[in-house]
Amino acid sequence: MTGEPLRDLTLPNGLRVRVYARTRRIAKEARKPLTDPRGQRKVSGDIWVVGFLARATADVEAALAGEPDLARALEILGSRVEYERELMRNLVPESEKAEKEAEIERDLASLLSYLSHPAFPARLIRANLKSRAPNTPSGPWSLRRAR
C-alpha cells in the first residue's frame, strides 16, 4: 500500500488498524449529462470512486498466549496475521461525493467496533490457521470459545 495512512490506531484488544484513503476521480466532467439506467437522474460533473481500505494486524503470540498450539500457529502463520476490508462506492457523481464519504465513515466506525471485540484477534488467527492447514485434526482449534 502506498501512501501514509489516514488513521493509525491500536485497539484495546491489541489489534493495530491502519486506514488508507482509496478515493479517486475516474472520469472528468462529461460533455453531456448522463442518465442513470433507470432514467431517474442526470449525472453531471466528475465521476469518482469513493472509499477506504482498513488493514488490521494481529500479533499471533499475543493473541494466543498460553494456547497449546501456539508454536504450530507461529510455524504456519508467522508472527502476524493481517485482515483487510475495503469499503468502496463506485461511479459517484461529484454532487454526491461528500454524502458517500460520510456514509463510508459510518461503515468504517461500525467496522472498527467489530474489530475491537476482545476475541477478534484469536478468532482471526484460528480462521487463518484452519484455512492454511485444513487437515489439522480437531482439538483445541475446533470448537473452543475465545476467553
Contact map, one row per residue, 1 for C-alpha under 8 A:
111000000000000000000000000000000000000000000000000000000000000000000000000000000000000000000000000000000000000000000000000000000000000000000000000
111100000000000000000000000000000000000000000000000000000000000000000000000000000000000000000000000000000000000000000000000000000000000000000000000
111110000000000000010000000000000000000000000000000000000000000000000000000000000000000000000000000000000000000000000000000000000000000000000000000
011111000000000000010000000000000000000000000000000000000000000000000000000000000000000000000000000000000000000000000000000000000000000000000000000
001111110000000001111000000000000000000000000000000000000000000000000000000000000000000000000000000000000000000000000000000000000000000000000000000
000111110000000001111000000000000000000000000000000000000000000000000000000000000000000000000000000000000000000000000000000000000000000000000000000
000011111000000011110000000000000000000000000000000000000000000000000000000000000000000000000000000000000000000000000000000000000000000000000000000
000011111100000111100000000000000000000000000000000000000000000000000000000000000000000000000000000000000000000000000000000000000000000000000000000
000000111110000111000000000000000000000000000000000000000000000000000000000000000000000000000000000000000000000000000000000000000000000000000000000
000000011111011110000000000000000000000000000000000000000000000000000000000000000000000000000000000000000000000000000000000000000000000000000000000
000000001111111110000000000000000000000000000000000000000000000000000000000000000000000000000000000000000000000000010000000000000000000000000000000
000000000111111000000000000000000000000000000000000000000000000000000000000000000000000000000000000000000000000000010100000000000000000000000000000
000000000011111000000000000000000000000000000000000000000000000000000000000000000000000000000000000000000000000000011111100000000000000000000000000
000000000111111100000000000000000000000000000000000000000110010000000000000000000000000000000000000000000000000000000000100000000000000000000000000
000000000111111110000000000000000000000000000000000000011110000000000000000000000000000000000000000000000000000000110000100000000000000000000000000
000000011110011111000000000000000000000000000000000000011100000000000000000000000000000000000000000000000000000000000000000000000000000000000000000
000000111110001111100000000000000000000000000000000001111000000000000000000000000000000000000000000000000000000000000000000000000000000000000000000
000011111000000111110000000000000000000000000000000001110000000000000000000000000000000000000000000000000000000000000000000000000000000000000000000
000011110000000011111000000000000000000000000000000111100000000000000000000000000000000000000000000000000000000000000000000000000000000000000000000
001111100000000001111100000000000000000000000000000111000000000000000000000000000000000000000000000000000000000000000000000000000000000000000000000
000011000000000000111110000000000000000000000000001110000000000000000000000000000000000000000000000000000000000000000000000000000000000000000000000
000000000000000000011111000000000000000000000000111110000000000000000000000000000000000100000000000000000000000000000000000000000000000000000000000
000000000000000000001111100000000000000000000001111100000000000000000000000000000000000000000000000000000000000000000000000000000000000000000000000
000000000000000000000111110000000000000000000001110000000000000000000000000000000000000000000000000000000000000000000000000000000000000000000000000
000000000000000000000011111100000000000000000111100000000000000000000000000000000000000000000000000000000000000000000000000000000000000000000000000
000000000000000000000001111100000000000000000111100000000000000000000000000000000000000000000000000000000000000000000000000000000000000000000000000
000000000000000000000000111111000000000000000111000000000000000000000000000000000000000000000000000000000000000000000000000000000000000000000000000
000000000000000000000000111111000000000000001110000000000000000000000000000000000000000000000000000000000000000000000000000000000000000000000000000
000000000000000000000000001111100000000000011110000000000000000000000000000000000000000000000000000000000000000000000000000000000000000000000000000
000000000000000000000000001111111100000000011100000000000000000000000000000000000000000000000000000000000000000000000000000000000000000000000000000
000000000000000000000000000011111000000000000000000000000000000000000000000000000000000000000000000000000000000000000000000000000000000000000000000
000000000000000000000000000001111100000000010000000000000000000000000000000000000000000000000000000000000000000000000000000000000000000000000000000
000000000000000000000000000001111110000001110000000000000000000000000000000000000000000000000000000000000000000000000000000000000000000000000000000
000000000000000000000000000001011111000001110000000000000000000000000000000000000000000000000000000000000000000000000000000000000000000000000000000
000000000000000000000000000000001111111111100000000000000000000000000000000000000000000000000000000000000000000000000000000000000000000000000000000
000000000000000000000000000000000111111111100000000000000000000000000000000000000000000000000000000000000000000000000000000000000000000000000000000
000000000000000000000000000000000011111100000000000000000000000000000000000000000000000000000000000000000000000000000000000000000000000000000000000
000000000000000000000000000000000011111100000000000000000000000000000000000000000000000000000000000000000000000000000000000000000000000000000000000
000000000000000000000000000000000011111111000000000000000000000000000000000000000000000000000000000000000000000000000000000000000000000000000000000
000000000000000000000000000000000011111111000000000000000000000000000000000000000000000000000000000000000000000000000000000000000000000000000000000
000000000000000000000000000000000011001111100000000000000000000000000000000000000000000000000000000000000000000000000000000000000000000000000000000
000000000000000000000000000000001111001111110000000000000000000000000000000000000000000000000000000000000000000000000000000000000000000000000000000
000000000000000000000000000000001111000011111000000000000000000000000000000000000000000000001000000000000000000000000000000000000000000000000000000
000000000000000000000000000011011100000001111100000000000000000000000000000000000000000000001100000000000000000000000000000000000000000000000000000
000000000000000000000000000111000000000000111110000000000000000000000000000000000000000000001110000000000000000000000000000000000000000000000000000
000000000000000000000000111111000000000000011111000000000000000000000000000000000000000000001100000000000000000000000000000000000000000000000000000
000000000000000000000000111110000000000000001111100000000000000000000000000000000000000000111100000000000000000000000000000000000000000000000000000
000000000000000000000011111000000000000000000111110000000000000000000000000000000000000001111100100000000000000000000000000000000000000000000000000
000000000000000000000111110000000000000000000011111000000000000000000000000000000000000111110000000000000000000000000000000000000000000000000000000
000000000000000000000111000000000000000000000001111100000000000000000000000000000000000111010000100110000000000000000000000000000000000000000000000
000000000000000000001110000000000000000000000000111110000000000000000000000000000000011110000000000010010000000000000000000000000000000000000000000
000000000000000000111110000000000000000000000000011111000000000000000000000000000000011100000000000000010000000000000000000000000000000000000000000
000000000000000000111100000000000000000000000000001111100000000000000000000000000001111000000000000000000000000000000000000000000000000000000000000
000000000000000011110000000000000000000000000000000111110000000000000000000000000001110000000000000000000000000000000000000000000000000000000000000
000000000000000011100000000000000000000000000000000011111000000000000000000000000111100000000000000000000000000000000000000000000000000000000000000
000000000000001111000000000000000000000000000000000001111100000000000000000000000111000000000000000000000000000000000000000000000000000000000000000
000000000000001110000000000000000000000000000000000000111110000000000000000000011110000000000000000000000000000000000000000000000000000000000000000
000000000000011100000000000000000000000000000000000000011111001000000000000000011100000000000000000000000000000000000000100010000000000000000000000
000000000000011000000000000000000000000000000000000000001111111000000000000000111000000000000000000000000000000000000000100000000000000000000000000
000000000000000000000000000000000000000000000000000000000111111100000100110001111000000000000000000000000000000000000000010010000000000000000000000
000000000000000000000000000000000000000000000000000000000011111110000100010000100000000000000000000000000000000000000000000000000000000000000000000
000000000000010000000000000000000000000000000000000000000011111110000000000000000000000000000000000000000000000000000000000000000000000000000000000
000000000000000000000000000000000000000000000000000000000111111110000000000000000000000000000000000000000000000000000000110000000000000000000000000
000000000000000000000000000000000000000000000000000000000001111111100100000000000000000000000000000000000000000000000000010000000000000000000000000
000000000000000000000000000000000000000000000000000000000000111111100100000000000000000000000000000000000000000000000000000000000000000000000000000
000000000000000000000000000000000000000000000000000000000000000111110100000000000000000000000000000000000000000000000000000000000000000000000000000
000000000000000000000000000000000000000000000000000000000000000111111100000000000000000000000000000000000000000000000000000000000000000000000000000
000000000000000000000000000000000000000000000000000000000000000001111110000000000000000000000000000000000000000000000000000000000000000000010000000
000000000000000000000000000000000000000000000000000000000000000000111111100000000000000000000000000000000000000000000000000000000000000000010000000
000000000000000000000000000000000000000000000000000000000001100111111111110000000000000000000000000000000000000000000000000000000000000000000000000
000000000000000000000000000000000000000000000000000000000000000000011111111000000000000000000000000000000000000000000000000000000000000000000000000
000000000000000000000000000000000000000000000000000000000000000000001111111100000000000000000000000000000000000000000000000000000000000000000000000
000000000000000000000000000000000000000000000000000000000001000000001111111111000000000000000000000000000000000000000000000000001000000000000000000
000000000000000000000000000000000000000000000000000000000001100000000111111111100000000000000000000000000000000000000000000000000000000000000000000
000000000000000000000000000000000000000000000000000000000000000000000011111111000000000000000000000000000000000000000000000000000000000000000000000
000000000000000000000000000000000000000000000000000000000000000000000001111111000000000000000000000000000000000000000000000000001001100000000000000
000000000000000000000000000000000000000000000000000000000000000000000000111111111000000000000000000000000000000000000000000000011000000000000000000
000000000000000000000000000000000000000000000000000000000001000000000000111111111000000000000000000000000000000000000000000000000000000000000000000
000000000000000000000000000000000000000000000000000000000011100000000000010011111000000000000000000000000000000000000000000000000000000000000000000
000000000000000000000000000000000000000000000000000000001111000000000000000011111100000000000000000000000000000000000000000000000000000000000000000
000000000000000000000000000000000000000000000000000000001111000000000000000011111110000000000000000000000000000000000000000110010000000000000000000
000000000000000000000000000000000000000000000000000000111100000000000000000000011111000000000000000000000000000000000000000000000000000000000000000
000000000000000000000000000000000000000000000000000000111000000000000000000000001111100000000000000000000000000000000000000100000000000000000000000
000000000000000000000000000000000000000000000000000011110000000000000000000000000111110000000000000000000000000000000000000000000000000000000000000
000000000000000000000000000000000000000000000000000011100000000000000000000000000011111000000000000000000000000000000000000000000000000000000000000
000000000000000000000000000000000000000000000000001111000000000000000000000000000001111100000000000000000000000000000000000000000000000000000000000
000000000000000000000000000000000000000000000000001110000000000000000000000000000000111110000000000000010011000000000000000000000000000000000000000
000000000000000000000100000000000000000000000000111100000000000000000000000000000000011111000000000000010000000000000000000000000000000000000000000
000000000000000000000000000000000000000000000000111000000000000000000000000000000000001111110000000100000000000000000000000000000000000000000000000
000000000000000000000000000000000000000000000001110000000000000000000000000000000000000111110000000000000000000000000000000000000000000000000000000
000000000000000000000000000000000000000000000011100000000000000000000000000000000000000011111000000000000000000000000000000000000000000000000000000
000000000000000000000000000000000000000000000011110000000000000000000000000000000000000011111101100100000000000000000000000000000000000000000000000
000000000000000000000000000000000000000000111111000000000000000000000000000000000000000000111111100000000000000000000000000000000000000000000000000
000000000000000000000000000000000000000000011111000000000000000000000000000000000000000000011111100000000000000000000000000000000000000000000000000
000000000000000000000000000000000000000000001000000000000000000000000000000000000000000000001111110000000000000000000000000000000000000000000000000
000000000000000000000000000000000000000000000000000000000000000000000000000000000000000000011111111100000000000000000000000000000000000000000000000
000000000000000000000000000000000000000000000001010000000000000000000000000000000000000000011111111110000000000000000000000000000000000000000000000
000000000000000000000000000000000000000000000000000000000000000000000000000000000000000000000011111111000000000000000000000000000000000000000000000
000000000000000000000000000000000000000000000000000000000000000000000000000000000000000000000001111111100000000000000000000000000000000000000000000
000000000000000000000000000000000000000000000000010000000000000000000000000000000000000010010001111111110000000000000000000000000000000000000000000
000000000000000000000000000000000000000000000000011000000000000000000000000000000000000000000000111111111000000000000000000000000000000000000000000
000000000000000000000000000000000000000000000000000000000000000000000000000000000000000000000000011111111100000000000000000000000000000000000000000
000000000000000000000000000000000000000000000000000000000000000000000000000000000000000000000000001111111110000000000000000000000000000000000000000
000000000000000000000000000000000000000000000000001100000000000000000000000000000000001100000000000111111111000000000000000000000000000000000000000
000000000000000000000000000000000000000000000000000000000000000000000000000000000000000000000000000011111111100000000000000000000000000000000000000
000000000000000000000000000000000000000000000000000000000000000000000000000000000000000000000000000001111111110000000000000000000000000000000000000
000000000000000000000000000000000000000000000000000000000000000000000000000000000000001000000000000000111111111000000000000000000000000000000000000
000000000000000000000000000000000000000000000000000000000000000000000000000000000000001000000000000000011111111100000000000000000000000000000000000
000000000000000000000000000000000000000000000000000000000000000000000000000000000000000000000000000000001111111110000000000000000000000000000000000
000000000000000000000000000000000000000000000000000000000000000000000000000000000000000000000000000000000111111111000000000000000000000000000000000
000000000000000000000000000000000000000000000000000000000000000000000000000000000000000000000000000000000011111111100000000000000000000000000000000
000000000000000000000000000000000000000000000000000000000000000000000000000000000000000000000000000000000001111111110000000000000000000000000000000
000000000000000000000000000000000000000000000000000000000000000000000000000000000000000000000000000000000000111111111000000000000000000000000000000
000000000000000000000000000000000000000000000000000000000000000000000000000000000000000000000000000000000000011111111001000000000000000000000000000
000000000000001000000000000000000000000000000000000000000000000000000000000000000000000000000000000000000000001111111001000000000000000000000000000
000000000011101000000000000000000000000000000000000000000000000000000000000000000000000000000000000000000000000111111101000000000000000000000000000
000000000000100000000000000000000000000000000000000000000000000000000000000000000000000000000000000000000000000011111111000000000000000000000000000
000000000001100000000000000000000000000000000000000000000000000000000000000000000000000000000000000000000000000000011111100000000000000000000000000
000000000000100000000000000000000000000000000000000000000000000000000000000000000000000000000000000000000000000000001111111000000000000000000000011
000000000000100000000000000000000000000000000000000000000000000000000000000000000000000000000000000000000000000001111111111100000000000000000000000
000000000000111000000000000000000000000000000000000000000110001000000000000000000000000000000000000000000000000000000111111110000000000000000000000
000000000000000000000000000000000000000000000000000000000001001100000000000000000000000000000000000000000000000000000011111111000000000000000000010
000000000000000000000000000000000000000000000000000000000000000000000000000000000000000000000000000000000000000000000011111111100000000000000000010
000000000000000000000000000000000000000000000000000000000000000000000000000000001010000000000000000000000000000000000001111111110000000000000000000
000000000000000000000000000000000000000000000000000000000101000000000000000000001000000000000000000000000000000000000000111111111000000000000000000
000000000000000000000000000000000000000000000000000000000000000000000000000000000000000000000000000000000000000000000000011111111100000000001000000
000000000000000000000000000000000000000000000000000000000000000000000000000000000000000000000000000000000000000000000000001111111110000000000000000
000000000000000000000000000000000000000000000000000000000000000000000000000010001000000000000000000000000000000000000000000111111111000000000000000
000000000000000000000000000000000000000000000000000000000000000000000000100110000000000000000000000000000000000000000000000011111111110000000000000
000000000000000000000000000000000000000000000000000000000000000000000000000000000000000000000000000000000000000000000000000001111111110100000000000
000000000000000000000000000000000000000000000000000000000000000000000000000000000000000000000000000000000000000000000000000000111111110000000000000
000000000000000000000000000000000000000000000000000000000000000000000000000100000000000000000000000000000000000000000000000000011111110000000000000
000000000000000000000000000000000000000000000000000000000000000000000000000100000000000000000000000000000000000000000000000000001111111100000000000
000000000000000000000000000000000000000000000000000000000000000000000000000000000000000000000000000000000000000000000000000000001111111100000000000
000000000000000000000000000000000000000000000000000000000000000000000000000000000000000000000000000000000000000000000000000000000000111110000000000
000000000000000000000000000000000000000000000000000000000000000000000000000000000000000000000000000000000000000000000000000000000100111111000000000
000000000000000000000000000000000000000000000000000000000000000000000000000000000000000000000000000000000000000000000000000000000000001111100000000
000000000000000000000000000000000000000000000000000000000000000000000000000000000000000000000000000000000000000000000000000000000000000111111100000
000000000000000000000000000000000000000000000000000000000000000000000000000000000000000000000000000000000000000000000000000000000000000011111110000
000000000000000000000000000000000000000000000000000000000000000000011000000000000000000000000000000000000000000000000000000000000000000001111111000
000000000000000000000000000000000000000000000000000000000000000000000000000000000000000000000000000000000000000000000000000001000000000001111111000
000000000000000000000000000000000000000000000000000000000000000000000000000000000000000000000000000000000000000000000000000000000000000001111111000
000000000000000000000000000000000000000000000000000000000000000000000000000000000000000000000000000000000000000000000000000000000000000000111111100
000000000000000000000000000000000000000000000000000000000000000000000000000000000000000000000000000000000000000000000000000000000000000000011111110
000000000000000000000000000000000000000000000000000000000000000000000000000000000000000000000000000000000000000000000000000000000000000000000011111
000000000000000000000000000000000000000000000000000000000000000000000000000000000000000000000000000000000000000000000010011000000000000000000001111
000000000000000000000000000000000000000000000000000000000000000000000000000000000000000000000000000000000000000000000010000000000000000000000000111
